[in-house]
Amino acid sequence: MGKSKLIPIINYKKCVACRSCIQSCPFSCLDATKIGIDKFNKAFPELDESRNCTGCGICEKNCPIGIITMQEI
């Protein structure tokens, strides 16, 4: 049986688009590309699946409001 992979899941209803997760990712797997989900058209973090997230959880640990969770895919 193969090893499961973890990826960050962002709660966009609570995200404030501070970009702490983007800045803390050692593999640059998150980008501010999710736009148009609030009335201010802020750019929210989104996982770039082409960059092979390792599931390290650093983004989750560095989120100041705790709205990122690592989930198995």
Secondary structure as UniProt FT lines:
FT   STRAND          6..10
FT   TURN            12..14
FT   HELIX           20..24
FT   TURN            26..27
FT   STRAND          30..35
FT   TURN            39..40
FT   STRAND          43..47
FT   HELIX           49..51
FT   HELIX           58..62
FT   TURN            64..65
FT   STRAND          68..72
//
